[in-house]
Amino acid sequence: MISPLRISIVIPVLHEAATINGLIGHLRALPSDIEPELIVVDGDPVKSTIASITNKNVITSVSAPGRARQMNLGASLATGDILLFLHADTRLPENAFPLITNALRDGSAVGGAFNLGIASPRWYFRITERYVSLRTRITGIPFGDQAIYVKSGFFDKIG
């Protein structure tokens, strides 16, 4: 039997008190073989976002502001096999966790990202979504809004 891969979700935040619990609820509701580890790193020294978190199973930390700095601190706290970096305003598809683990299970890939979807009926956002998808496929470099995931061992290896 193949053991399930554990996902650590790192969420860098700054002034996200109004929305963080909605994201945590969304993530906890997604089907998963193993409950993902949630890590919120607040760039606000007064911990405004952390203070609003109602789920006590969320790992929290504070750092100087800066998304990369916050993501690196969150990654250093993670215990999962896979790191998933998620913006606080991003929502994942219903089958996100199986998609991630299946993409990384066989060893042919070390990471990936989701296609960008913008929750708006405006037509010009469809153009933006298509542009971002094409750009990501050509360059291999996704935007942060695309929920980037990577094997934690590879992340550690590349620094």
C-alpha positions in Angstrom: 0.0 0.0 0.0 1.3 3.5 -0.9 1.4 5.8 2.0 -0.3 9.1 1.5 1.7 12.2 1.1 1.2 15.0 3.7 0.6 18.5 2.4 1.7 21.6 4.4 -0.1 24.7 3.3 1.8 27.9 3.8 -0.2 31.1 3.8 1.6 34.4 4.0 -0.7 37.1 5.2 -0.9 40.8 5.9 -4.1 42.4 7.1 -6.3 39.4 6.1 -8.3 39.2 9.4 -11.6 39.5 7.5 -11.0 36.6 5.2 -8.6 34.2 6.8 -11.2 32.0 8.6 -13.1 31.6 5.3 -10.0 30.3 3.7 -9.3 27.9 6.6 -12.8 26.6 6.4 -12.5 26.1 2.7 -9.3 24.2 3.1 -10.6 22.0 5.9 -13.7 21.1 3.8 -11.7 19.8 0.9 -11.5 16.0 0.7 -8.1 14.6 1.7 -6.6 11.2 2.8 -4.6 13.1 5.5 -5.7 16.4 6.9 -3.3 19.1 5.6 -1.1 21.1 7.9 -2.0 24.8 7.8 0.6 27.4 8.5 -0.2 31.1 8.6 2.7 33.6 8.7 1.6 37.1 9.5 3.7 40.0 8.3 2.0 42.4 10.7 4.0 42.7 14.0 0.7 43.2 15.9 -0.6 39.9 14.6 -3.9 41.2 13.4 -4.6 38.2 11.1 -3.4 35.6 13.6 -5.5 37.2 16.3 -8.6 36.6 14.3 -8.0 32.8 13.6 -10.6 30.7 15.3 -9.2 27.2 14.4 -6.7 26.3 17.1 -5.1 23.6 14.8 -3.5 26.2 12.6 0.2 26.8 13.1 1.0 30.5 13.3 4.1 32.6 13.2 5.1 36.3 12.7 7.8 37.6 10.5 8.8 40.9 9.0 6.6 41.7 6.0 7.5 40.4 2.7 5.8 37.5 0.9 9.0 35.5 0.2 10.3 36.0 3.8 7.0 34.8 5.2 6.8 31.8 2.8 10.3 30.7 3.7 9.5 31.0 7.4 6.4 28.9 6.9 8.3 26.3 4.9 10.8 26.0 7.8 7.9 25.2 10.2 6.3 22.7 7.8 6.4 18.9 8.4 4.7 17.8 5.2 6.1 16.0 2.2 4.7 18.7 -0.1 4.6 22.5 0.4 1.6 24.3 -1.0 2.0 28.1 -1.1 -1.4 29.8 -1.1 -2.5 33.4 -1.1 -5.2 34.2 1.4 -7.7 35.2 -1.4 -7.1 32.0 -3.4 -9.6 29.0 -3.4 -8.6 25.6 -4.6 -10.7 23.2 -6.7 -12.6 20.5 -4.9 -10.1 17.8 -5.9 -7.0 19.8 -5.3 -5.2 17.5 -2.8 -5.6 14.3 -4.9 -4.4 16.3 -8.0 -1.3 17.5 -6.1 -0.4 14.2 -4.6 -1.0 12.3 -7.9 1.2 14.8 -9.8 4.1 14.4 -7.5 3.8 10.7 -6.5 5.7 9.0 -9.4 8.8 11.2 -9.1 8.8 12.6 -12.6 7.8 16.1 -11.2 9.0 18.0 -8.2 6.3 20.7 -8.3 3.5 22.4 -10.1 0.7 25.0 -10.0 -2.9 25.3 -10.8 -4.4 27.3 -13.6 -5.5 30.8 -12.6 -9.2 31.3 -12.3 -10.7 34.7 -11.4 -14.1 34.8 -9.8 -15.7 37.5 -12.0 -18.2 37.4 -14.8 -16.2 40.1 -16.7 -14.9 38.9 -20.1 -11.5 40.6 -19.8 -10.7 38.3 -16.9 -11.1 35.3 -19.2 -8.4 36.8 -21.4 -6.2 37.3 -18.3 -6.7 33.7 -17.3 -5.8 32.4 -20.8 -2.7 34.7 -21.0 -1.5 33.5 -17.6 -2.0 29.8 -18.6 -0.1 30.3 -21.8 2.7 32.3 -20.1 3.1 29.6 -17.4 3.2 26.8 -20.0 5.8 28.6 -22.1 8.1 29.9 -19.3 7.4 27.2 -16.7 7.0 30.0 -14.1 3.6 30.4 -12.5 2.3 33.5 -10.7 1.9 33.2 -6.9 -1.9 33.3 -7.3 -1.8 29.9 -9.0 -1.2 27.9 -5.8 2.3 26.7 -6.3 3.3 23.4 -4.8 6.6 21.6 -4.5 8.1 18.6 -2.8 9.5 19.8 0.5 12.8 17.9 0.1 13.4 19.7 -3.3 12.5 23.0 -1.8 15.0 22.4 1.0 17.6 21.3 -1.6 17.4 24.4 -3.7 17.3 26.7 -0.7 
